[in-house]
């Protein structure tokens, strides 16, 4: 496990910064997008950190029904507001 991934605060900051930087073009991210932040780490270790961020309320899941994506909590078009005018 890399030093970045093993430090929860640094990993959280890296994920939030990555998503904020890309937020002009997209608000939802596939799990594989997080490999860009932690290229030297195993997928299972990355998933544990991303899931912890969801549990902590930093990120939230978004599902199209067939695909689960991740987004910053309260950013972009969220499931609860879909279909509203």
N, C-alpha and C positions, 0 to 999 in steps of 0.2 A: 504494500500500500504506500502510495506517495505521501510525502509530508503534507501537501495541500489537502489531500483527501482525509488524512488522519486528524487534521485540525478542523473541528466543526465550524468555528467562526470563519476561518479562512475559506473553507469550502462553500459555506453559505454565501459569503461575499462574492466569491468567484462566480457562482451560479447566478446570483441576482444581477451582478454586473454584466455577465454574458447576455442574459435575457433582456435587460434594460437596453443594452447597446443595440441589440437586434430588434427591439420593439417597434421601430419605425416601419419595418417590413413584415414582421409577423408577431403574433401574440401567443401562439401555441407552438410547443416544441415536442418533437418525437424524443423518446428516450435516447435513441442513438445520437441525437444532437449533443448530448452531454459528454460524449466521448471526446469531443473537441477540447473540452476543459480539462479532462483527466485522461490524456492519451496513454499513459503508462499503467493505468489501473485496470483491474478485471471488471467486467460488466456487473458482476454480482455486488462488488464493493461500491460501485457507482450507484447502483439501484438502491442499496441500503441508505446512502446519503440522501438521494433524491426523495425517497419515501419518508425519511425523517423530516425533510423540509415540508412535505405535505402534512404530516402529523403536527408539526409546529405551526402550521398556518401560513408559512411563507409562500408556498406553492399550492396549487389546487389541480385536481384531475379534471380533464375535459374529455368526454367520450362522444364519438360520432355514432356509436353503436357497434362499429367494427374495429375502431382504432382508439386507443387511449393516448391522450397527449397531456402535456403539462403546461401550465401557465402561471404567471405571477398572480397571486390572489388579488382580485378586483381589477385586473387589467384586461383589456380587450373584450370581445363579445363572450359573455359567460353563459353557461347552460341555463341559469335561472332567468335570463332576459331574452333568450332566443324566441323569436316569433312575435315579439312585442313591436309595436309601431314606433 
